[in-house]
Amino acid sequence: MTTLLLGFMTGAALIIAIGAQNAYVLRQGLRREHVGVVVAICALSDVVLIFAGVAGVGVVSALHPAVLDVMKYAGAAYLAWFGLRSLWSSRRASGLTASLPRGAGSVALTAVALTWLNPHVYLDTVLMLGSVANQQGDAGRWWFAAGSILASLVWFPTLGIGARALAPRLAHPRTWQILDVLVGVTMLVIAALLLFS
């Protein structure tokens, strides 16, 4: 149980950090638009990536650093595009119901891109969690993985549904402009940090 708790706490510390994925879940939760799809994609992606890290994919990435470079530049480009798009959206005031709804496919593709093109996701789930998990011994690594997965399965629904509960209070157009600016700046800062780290 100690290893399970260690996995949960380590996974939660990495997952809860503000980033592209969390910002998108929050935004979709506030919009009340395909929240279940976004939450499912983020949580299931974490499950796959954590299993990959525990199973040893982190070792492959360590042996071939060029893979990390490709992920780094592709992820930075996508995050910069997403940030600029958010800043562009902030020009117009729009409440929760003012903008046209997006289809589930478009929302899902954005969630997939923000998850799988984000190098921080690989660094956190595959390399970091994989490395710590593999230090727990043969049986312990899977308990650690289970704890990390549990953190993800708790966090994403909480963020999506929690944002949904706040939606009536955040329906003012000015709130959305501020949120778009914050998301845009956050994405651009993360992209810059990736490029210059």
Backbone torsions as a table, in degrees:
resi	resn	phi	psi	omega
1	MET	NA	-31.6	178.5
2	THR	-63.8	-40.5	179.6
3	THR	-68.3	-38.7	176.5
4	LEU	-61.2	-44.2	178.9
5	LEU	-65.9	-40.7	176.7
6	LEU	-60.3	-43.0	177.4
7	GLY	-63.0	-41.9	179.3
8	PHE	-62.9	-48.5	-177.3
9	MET	-66.2	-41.4	179.1
10	THR	-66.8	-45.3	178.2
11	GLY	-61.6	-43.3	-179.9
12	ALA	-63.4	-41.6	-179.3
13	ALA	-61.2	-37.2	-179.5
14	LEU	-80.0	-38.8	-174.9
15	ILE	-74.8	-37.1	-173.4
16	ILE	-73.1	-19.0	180.0
17	ALA	-55.5	140.2	-179.3
18	ILE	-65.6	129.8	178.9
19	GLY	-160.3	-173.7	-176.0
20	ALA	-60.3	-44.9	-176.8
21	GLN	-63.4	-49.6	-179.4
22	ASN	-64.8	-38.8	178.8
23	ALA	-62.0	-38.5	-179.4
24	TYR	-70.5	-42.2	177.0
25	VAL	-59.9	-44.2	179.1
26	LEU	-60.8	-46.6	-179.1
27	ARG	-61.5	-46.5	-179.6
28	GLN	-66.5	-35.0	176.5
29	GLY	-64.3	-41.4	178.4
30	LEU	-66.7	-36.8	179.5
31	ARG	-77.1	-16.2	-174.1
32	ARG	57.5	44.6	-174.0
33	GLU	-123.5	105.6	176.3
34	HIS	53.6	41.8	-177.6
35	VAL	-61.5	-43.1	-179.6
36	GLY	-59.6	-39.7	179.2
37	VAL	-63.4	-47.7	-178.2
38	VAL	-64.4	-46.2	179.2
39	VAL	-60.4	-45.0	-179.4
40	ALA	-62.7	-43.4	-179.6
41	ILE	-63.3	-46.8	-178.5
42	CYS	-64.0	-46.7	-177.8
43	ALA	-67.4	-45.8	-179.8
44	LEU	-66.5	-34.4	176.3
45	SER	-63.4	-42.3	177.3
46	ASP	-62.0	-41.0	178.2
47	VAL	-58.2	-48.3	-179.3
48	VAL	-62.4	-45.8	-176.9
49	LEU	-68.1	-38.4	178.3
50	ILE	-66.2	-43.9	176.3
51	PHE	-60.0	-41.7	179.1
52	ALA	-61.7	-43.1	179.2
53	GLY	-64.3	-43.7	-179.6
54	VAL	-68.1	-34.4	-179.8
55	ALA	-76.1	-8.5	172.9
56	GLY	114.8	7.3	179.2
57	VAL	-64.8	-28.1	177.6
58	GLY	-57.5	-33.5	178.4
59	VAL	-65.9	-41.6	179.0
60	VAL	-61.6	-44.3	178.7
61	SER	-63.2	-35.9	178.9
62	ALA	-68.6	-33.5	179.1
63	LEU	-76.3	-25.6	-178.6
64	HIS	-125.0	78.2	-176.6
65	PRO	-62.1	-19.8	179.2
66	ALA	-61.9	-30.1	177.8
67	VAL	-61.6	-42.1	179.0
68	LEU	-66.4	-34.8	178.4
69	ASP	-65.1	-43.3	178.7
70	VAL	-61.7	-46.2	178.9
71	MET	-62.7	-37.6	-178.6
72	LYS	-62.0	-50.0	-176.6
73	TYR	-72.3	-39.1	177.5
74	ALA	-65.0	-42.4	179.1
75	GLY	-65.7	-42.2	179.1
76	ALA	-62.9	-41.0	179.1
77	ALA	-63.2	-43.8	-179.4
78	TYR	-66.5	-43.3	179.9
79	LEU	-63.5	-38.3	177.7
80	ALA	-64.6	-43.3	177.9
81	TRP	-60.8	-45.6	-179.8
82	PHE	-62.7	-41.8	178.9
83	GLY	-63.8	-43.9	178.9
84	LEU	-65.4	-37.4	177.6
85	ARG	-63.6	-40.1	178.0
86	SER	-65.8	-41.9	177.9
87	LEU	-64.3	-38.5	177.0
88	TRP	-62.3	-40.7	179.3
89	SER	-65.4	-28.1	-176.7
90	SER	-70.7	-11.6	179.4
91	ARG	-63.5	-33.5	-178.0
92	ARG	-108.3	136.3	175.7
93	ALA	-79.5	125.5	176.5
94	SER	-147.2	135.8	178.0
95	GLY	-83.6	-170.7	-178.5
96	LEU	-62.1	-31.5	-175.0
97	THR	-104.3	-0.3	-174.9
98	ALA	-76.7	-32.6	-176.9
99	SER	-88.5	155.9	179.7
100	LEU	-69.5	138.9	178.7
101	PRO	-68.0	147.9	177.2
102	ARG	-98.4	150.9	178.2
103	GLY	-70.8	158.9	-179.3
104	ALA	-60.3	-35.6	179.8
105	GLY	-63.6	-44.3	179.4
106	SER	-65.4	-43.2	178.6
107	VAL	-63.5	-43.1	-179.9
108	ALA	-64.1	-43.2	179.2
109	LEU	-61.4	-40.1	178.0
110	THR	-64.6	-43.0	178.7
111	ALA	-62.7	-41.8	178.6
112	VAL	-63.2	-45.7	-179.3
113	ALA	-64.1	-44.3	-179.3
114	LEU	-66.4	-23.3	178.4
115	THR	-87.5	-55.7	-170.1
116	TRP	-84.0	-16.4	175.7
117	LEU	-98.1	6.4	-177.9
118	ASN	-97.6	109.2	-178.6
119	PRO	-59.7	-28.9	178.6
120	HIS	-61.4	-32.2	178.5
121	VAL	-61.7	-43.3	-180.0
122	TYR	-69.9	-41.0	179.7
123	LEU	-63.6	-42.3	-177.9
124	ASP	-73.6	-53.6	-172.3
125	THR	-82.6	-47.9	-175.2
126	VAL	-78.7	-55.2	-174.7
127	LEU	-77.5	-54.8	-175.1
128	MET	-67.1	-58.5	-178.5
129	LEU	-64.8	-37.3	177.7
130	GLY	-61.8	-42.7	179.9
131	SER	-65.5	-47.5	-179.3
132	VAL	-65.2	-41.1	179.7
133	ALA	-60.7	-42.6	-176.9
134	ASN	-71.9	-9.2	174.1
135	GLN	-86.4	-2.7	-175.7
136	GLN	-94.0	3.6	-178.5
137	GLY	88.7	172.7	-174.6
138	ASP	-60.0	-50.4	-179.5
139	ALA	-78.3	-39.7	-176.0
140	GLY	-63.4	-32.9	-178.2
141	ARG	-62.5	-34.5	-179.7
142	TRP	-76.4	-31.5	173.2
143	TRP	-67.0	-39.6	176.7
144	PHE	-61.9	-45.4	178.5
145	ALA	-60.4	-41.9	179.2
146	ALA	-61.8	-40.3	177.6
147	GLY	-64.5	-42.0	178.7
148	SER	-65.1	-41.1	178.3
149	ILE	-64.9	-41.4	178.4
150	LEU	-60.5	-39.5	177.6
151	ALA	-60.0	-42.9	179.3
152	SER	-66.8	-42.3	-178.7
153	LEU	-68.7	-22.3	175.4
154	VAL	-86.1	-43.3	-172.1
155	TRP	-66.0	-52.5	-172.2
156	PHE	-64.0	-44.4	175.0
157	PRO	-63.6	-37.4	178.6
158	THR	-61.9	-44.3	179.7
159	LEU	-65.7	-47.1	-178.9
160	GLY	-65.3	-46.3	-178.7
161	ILE	-74.5	-37.3	177.8
162	GLY	-61.8	-41.7	177.0
163	ALA	-64.1	-39.0	179.4
164	ARG	-60.8	-39.1	179.3
165	ALA	-66.6	-29.1	179.6
166	LEU	-85.2	-10.2	-173.2
167	ALA	-52.5	-45.5	-179.7
168	PRO	-59.8	-33.2	179.7
169	ARG	-77.5	-20.6	-176.4
170	LEU	-108.5	25.7	-175.7
171	ALA	-82.1	-5.9	-177.4
172	HIS	-71.0	137.5	-179.7
173	PRO	-55.2	-39.6	-178.7
174	ARG	-62.1	-36.1	178.2
175	THR	-60.3	-41.2	-179.7
176	TRP	-68.4	-35.8	176.3
177	GLN	-62.8	-44.2	179.3
178	ILE	-64.1	-44.5	179.1
179	LEU	-61.0	-44.2	178.7
180	ASP	-61.0	-41.3	178.5
181	VAL	-64.9	-45.4	179.9
182	LEU	-61.9	-44.4	178.7
183	VAL	-64.1	-45.3	-179.6
184	GLY	-59.5	-48.0	-179.8
185	VAL	-64.5	-42.3	179.1
186	THR	-59.3	-45.5	-179.1
187	MET	-64.5	-40.8	179.9
188	LEU	-67.7	-38.5	177.7
189	VAL	-64.8	-44.3	179.1
190	ILE	-62.5	-42.4	178.6
191	ALA	-61.0	-43.7	179.1
192	ALA	-64.5	-42.2	178.8
193	LEU	-62.0	-38.5	177.4
194	LEU	-63.2	-44.3	-177.0
195	LEU	-67.9	-35.7	-173.8
196	PHE	-104.5	11.2	179.2
197	SER	-91.8	NA	NA
